[in-house]
Every structure is written in structure tokens, then in C-alpha cells.
Amino acid sequence: MLQIHVEDANSYTICRPIGELDAYTVGQFREALAELAAVPRLLIDLSEVPFMDSAGLGALIGGIRRAREADGEVTVACSRPTLTRLLHTTGFDRIVPVTETVDEAVDALLNPDADAT
């Protein structure tokens, strides 16, 4: 089962999926990202995602593409080493900043011209 929490912070929106992102839950995640495509600054926090398969990665990339098409900025926070490795291995971190903490992701989101960690 996947839960998706969305919170509006002062100058950005956080999308926080909780649970596995796989073929069974990806539709819900894709829908949530589609609804958030128009927000100017989106932080996706994957800290509570223990597993993500190719379907989840595809939904993540699609959501980022839609946000970018709407001139939005996106960052990803991920404190799980296995997911971080997946994001680095697939080159995902070359299209959006991937940070270990939410605070680092907020900084990258609000200061997009600064070097991301």
C-alpha cells in the first residue's frame, strides 16, 4: 500500500510517498505527480520509500518532465542508500538534484544556480 502526503511549505511543495513504488502502486504516484505538475517548486522526498522498481522510476521521470514543461523546478531527497544508488546508476541525478536530506533538497530547490551536493 502506498500513501502520498503533499504539503505546501512557504515557497515550495513537498510530495512524500510512503511505501513501495512498484507496478502495483505506480498509478497513484503518477496521478499525484500529474496534479503537482504546475507547482513552481516541487520537492519529492523518497526517504520513506523502501523499494522502487522501473515503473516507479518511470513515473518519477515522467512527473519531473511534466513539471519542467510547466517551467517548474524539482529536487529529490533520498536518504536510502539503495535508492540513491539506483538514481545515480541510471543517471537520474544528472536531470535533477538528488540530495540526502530534505534540508539539502530545499536549499537546491530555492538556489537552483548553486552547485547541488
Stockholm file with secondary structure:
# STOCKHOLM 1.0

chainA/1-117         MLQIHVEDANSYTICRPIGELDAYTVGQFREALAELAAVPRLLIDLSEVPFMDSAGLGALIGGIRRAREADGEVTVACSRPTLTRLLHTTGFDRIVPVTETVDEAVDALLNPDADAT
#=GR chainA/1-117 SS CCEEEEEECSSCEEEEEESCBSTTTHHHHHHHHHHTTTCSEEEEECTTCSCBCHHHHHHHHHHHHHHHHTTCEEEEECCCHHHHHHHHHTTGGGTSCEESSHHHHHHHHHCTTSCCC
#=GC SS_cons         CCEEEEEECSSCEEEEEESCBSTTTHHHHHHHHHHTTTCSEEEEECTTCSCBCHHHHHHHHHHHHHHHHTTCEEEEECCCHHHHHHHHHTTGGGTSCEESSHHHHHHHHHCTTSCCC
//
